[in-house]
Structure formats: C-alpha cells, structure tokens
Amino acid sequence: MYQAHGDAGLLGKYGRYDAAFKLSVLERMWEEGLSYRQTAALFNIRNAGCLTG
C-alpha cells in the first residue's frame, strides 16, 4: 500500500490527515487538474469530502 499510495496507504480506515498532508494533496490536485474524487483515489483517501473543508 505504501508503494502505491505513499503515507496515505498506511493510514487506517478512519485516518485523520494533518494540514501539511492535505496541502500537498491539494497542490498535486491543482497542478494536475484532478477532481476531488480522482485525487482521493490517487491518495487512497476514502472520503473525498475531507479535502473540501
């Protein structure tokens, strides 16, 4: 899971994401023009809504 998803692959089902991780995820989303859903799948984030708030 780590090779496929990095740090996010190691988090449990109800993992919490710190501000630095969220920022890095959002920056990649903006750079690549990805949707919230695509970004969540890329980082193995189960709830794409956590990226919007």
CYANA upper distance limits for C-alpha pairs under 8 A (distance plus 0.5 A):
  1 MET  CA      5 HIS  CA      6.35
  1 MET  CA      6 GLY  CA      7.74
  1 MET  CA      9 GLY  CA      5.32
  1 MET  CA     10 LEU  CA      7.20
  2 TYR  CA      6 GLY  CA      4.92
  2 TYR  CA      7 ASP  CA      6.64
  2 TYR  CA      8 ALA  CA      7.93
  2 TYR  CA      9 GLY  CA      5.49
  2 TYR  CA     10 LEU  CA      6.63
  4 ALA  CA      9 GLY  CA      7.72
  5 HIS  CA      9 GLY  CA      5.28
  5 HIS  CA     42 LEU  CA      7.36
  5 HIS  CA     43 PHE  CA      5.73
  5 HIS  CA     44 ASN  CA      6.67
  6 GLY  CA     10 LEU  CA      7.92
  6 GLY  CA     43 PHE  CA      7.91
  7 ASP  CA     11 LEU  CA      7.56
  8 ALA  CA     43 PHE  CA      6.33
  8 ALA  CA     44 ASN  CA      6.58
  8 ALA  CA     45 ILE  CA      7.43
  9 GLY  CA     43 PHE  CA      7.74
  9 GLY  CA     44 ASN  CA      6.60
 11 LEU  CA     15 GLY  CA      5.79
 11 LEU  CA     16 ARG  CA      8.48
 13 LYS  CA     46 ARG  CA      7.94
 17 TYR  CA     21 PHE  CA      6.71
 17 TYR  CA     22 LYS  CA      6.94
 18 ASP  CA     22 LYS  CA      6.84
 19 ALA  CA     23 LEU  CA      6.57
 20 ALA  CA     24 SER  CA      6.78
 21 PHE  CA     25 VAL  CA      6.71
 22 LYS  CA     26 LEU  CA      6.59
 22 LYS  CA     51 LEU  CA      7.33
 23 LEU  CA     27 GLU  CA      6.52
 24 SER  CA     28 ARG  CA      6.80
 25 VAL  CA     29 MET  CA      6.73
 25 VAL  CA     39 THR  CA      7.85
 25 VAL  CA     43 PHE  CA      8.19
 26 LEU  CA     30 TRP  CA      6.64
 26 LEU  CA     51 LEU  CA      7.98
 27 GLU  CA     31 GLU  CA      6.56
 28 ARG  CA     32 GLU  CA      6.56
 29 MET  CA     33 GLY  CA      6.21
 29 MET  CA     34 LEU  CA      5.39
 29 MET  CA     35 SER  CA      7.48
 29 MET  CA     36 TYR  CA      8.05
 29 MET  CA     39 THR  CA      6.51
 30 TRP  CA     34 LEU  CA      7.13
 34 LEU  CA     38 GLN  CA      6.36
 34 LEU  CA     39 THR  CA      6.56
 35 SER  CA     39 THR  CA      6.59
 36 TYR  CA     40 ALA  CA      6.57
 36 TYR  CA     48 ALA  CA      6.27
 36 TYR  CA     49 GLY  CA      8.25
 36 TYR  CA     51 LEU  CA      7.58
 36 TYR  CA     52 THR  CA      8.39
 37 ARG  CA     41 ALA  CA      6.77
 37 ARG  CA     48 ALA  CA      6.14
 38 GLN  CA     42 LEU  CA      6.68
 39 THR  CA     43 PHE  CA      6.81
 39 THR  CA     48 ALA  CA      8.22
 40 ALA  CA     44 ASN  CA      6.26
 40 ALA  CA     45 ILE  CA      5.09
 40 ALA  CA     46 ARG  CA      7.16
 40 ALA  CA     47 ASN  CA      7.54
 40 ALA  CA     48 ALA  CA      5.73
 41 ALA  CA     45 ILE  CA      6.63
 41 ALA  CA     46 ARG  CA      7.99
 48 ALA  CA     52 THR  CA      8.00
 49 GLY  CA     53 GLY  CA      7.59
